Amino acid sequence: MSYYQHHVFFCCNQRDNGTPCCQDHGASDLRDYAKKKVKELGLAGEGKVRINQAGCLDRCPDGPVMVVYPEEVWYTFVDKSDIDEIISEHLQNGRPVDRLRI
């Protein structure tokens, strides 16, 4: 059994050479938002949900990206409403959000 029911990694990589990256799309701010929201909903902690920052997840053209384990579901997102939908549908109800999957 996994330590967390869902372990979520947000790519927050910043490239300095002009190559597109997740941080160009505000990935860190949206990770912070997701982390706060998960805590507010009482979803954080052992046996529940963990939100983490990751370095490059090597899916730059699809960015910004996040991945939810153990299901290995990859998402792209644009704003807080997308993050809210992923939290509500996937993390709370176990239903991946097909429209945001990559």
N, C-alpha and C positions, 0 to 999 in steps of 0.2 A: 504494500500500500504506500502511496506517495505521501510525503509529509504535508503537502498542500493539495487540496482538491483541484485547484487551478493555480498554475504558476504562469504569470504574464510577463513577457519581456517586451519593452518598448525600445526600438532602436533610436538612440539619441546621438548618433555619430555626427560629427561636424567635419567636413572636408575643407581644406584650405586652398585647394587647387582649382576651385570653380566647378568641380564635378558635383552633380546633384546629390543631395544627402537628406536624410530624414530631418535633421535639425533645421534645415532650411524651411521646413513646414511647421515649425513650432512643436516638435515632438516632445521636448523636455517639459514644456508647459502643460501639454496634454497628459503626459505621464503623471506629473504632479497632481493634476486635476483628478485623474483616475484613482490615484493612491488615496487622496483625500476622500473621494466619494465612497470608495470601498470601505474605508474606516468608518465614515459616517453611517453607512448602512449596516455596520456590524459584521461585515463579511471578511475582515482581515484576521489573520492569525493561523495557528496550527490547525490543520484539517480543513481550512477554508481557502482564502485567496491571498496570494502574495503578488504585489506589483513591483517589478524591478526594472531598472535602467540597464540597457545593454549597449555595448559598442556596436560596430557595424555588423548587421545581420546579412549583409551581402545581397540585398534585394533592392538596391538603390533606385532602379527605374520604376519600382512599384510604390515608392515611399510617399508618405511616411508609413512605416510598417510596425506591426506588433505580432507576437505569436503567443498562443495560449496552449500550455501543456497541462495535462498529458495528451490532450486530443490532437496536438500538432496542427491547430487551426491558425492560419496566417490571415491577418487583416491589414487593410489600409483604412485610413480614417481622415476626415477633414476638420472636424470641429467637436465641441463638447457633446453635441447631440448624438454624434456617431459613437462616442465613448459611452454615453448613457445607454444607448441601445445595446452595445456589446455587453455592458455590465448587467443590464436587466435581462436580456434574452439569453446570453451564453452563460455568464457567471452565476446568475441566480436561477435560471430555469433550464439550463443545459441544452439550449437550442442555438446552434451557431447561426450567425447573421449572414445569410448567403449573399446579400447585396454588397457586403463589405469584404468578402473573402477574396483572397488572391491565390 
